[in-house]
Amino acid sequence: MKAKILFFVFGTLLGSNAWSQQDSYFHLRDITRNGGSGYFNCAYKGKKASKPCKVIVKQELVTHPDVVNFKGKAEREQVLIIKWPDGDTSKYSWSDSGEMWNLTEKQAGGYHLSGDEITQDWSRGFVIEKEGSEYVRIW
């Protein structure tokens, strides 16, 4: 189920944009199915990064205490990794409900995908919210 949600999220991220972005759409689809990486526009708390971010999706053993407490054990799962132009790295894992955990923070909880992943208007890109506000956006 997680793989299907991830495929939907990233597959629709750029799929509805202009034809010139079709290569990005297919690249994202490949990333979600097989792991991989690509460069995309990104923003943190509403401020666009000066350069594209490297976005990676891969399987990792998630051992963050908050996630282990929620799921009952450490598990290998899909992880979204964002390498920001300033050298920082963000890592997120998620549940089927769209709840996300920021694996680089001491308290991982409180993040979620913007809206309902099935009916969401993805024209703004892939949006992670915290406390009702846009936290990270990739497009």
N, C-alpha and C positions, 0 to 999 in steps of 0.2 A: 504494500500500500504506500509506504514512504517513497519508494522509487517512482510510483505513478504520480504522486503529488508533486514530487520534485520535477519530473518530466513535464507535467502540465505547467508548473510555475515558470521554469526556465524556457520551455518550448514556446509559451505564449508571450514571454518577455519582449521579444523583438519580432515575433512572427507577424504581427499586424501592422508593422511599420512599413515604410516605403520599400520598393523593390531593391534599392541599393543596400538594404540591410538584410536581404535574404541569406547572404553568406553567414552573417552573424547568427541568424535564426538556426540554420543548419549546424553551425558550429556549437551553439548552445545545446541543441538536441543531442549531438554526439557526446558532449561533456556529460549530460545527465544520464545517458545510457552507459557510457564506458569510462567515465572519469575523464579528466583533462583540464584544460585551462584556456583562457582567452582574455583579451583586454577590452574593457568596457568603460563608458563614462560612469562616474560614481560621485555621490555626495554624502557628506556627514553632517547631520543636524541642519540640513537645508543649504549647506555651502558646497558648491561643486568643487571637486578636486582640480588642481592645476593641470594634471595629466590623467590619462586613463588609468584605472586600477587593473591589476591582474586578478582575475577571478578563477578560482580552482574549486572543483568538486571532486572529492575522493573519499574512499572508505578509510576511516580511522577508528581506533579504539578510543571511545569517549569515556574518560575516567573522572570528569569534573564531579566533585561531591554532590552538587545540586541535582545533576542529571542522574547520577547513580541512585540517589535517594528517591527520586521520582520513579525511575524505571526498575529499581530493585537490584540492579547489577550493572557493571560496566559492559558495554556492547560495542561491537564494530558497526558503524553506521555511516551514512553519507554525511560529510561535513562540507560546509561552504566556507572557503577561505578567501579573504579579500586582502590583497597586498596593496597598501596605499602608497601613493607617490612619495610621501615623507619617510617611508621605511617601516611604518607601523603595520602590524598584521592583525586582522580580526578573524575569528573563527566562530561559526554558528552550527549548531545541530538543531533538529526540530522534531516535533511529534506529528502524528497524523492530523491533529486538530489545528495545526498551524502555529502552535506555541513554539517559540524559539528560545534557545539558550545561548548566551554569549559566553563561549568557552574561554575567553581571554580575561574575563572579569571575575573578581572574587565571588560576587553574588550573580550567578548566571541567569536567573529568571527575570520575568517581567517584559520579555520581548515577544513579538508575534508578527506574523505576516499581516499586512494591511488588508482588512476586509476579509470576505469569504473567498477562499482560493478558487472556488468554482465559478462564482459570479463576478469576481473582481474585475474592474476595468484596469487592465495592465498597461494602458497607454502612458502612464507615468513611469513604468518600469517595475522592477522588483523592489518592493518597499518593505522594510523592517521598521516596525513602530515600537516605541517605548513610552509608556504612560500617555498613550493617545496622540503622540506627536511623531512625525517622521524622524527616524534615527539614522537609517542608512537607505540610500536608493541607488540602484544599479540599472543602467539603461544603455 
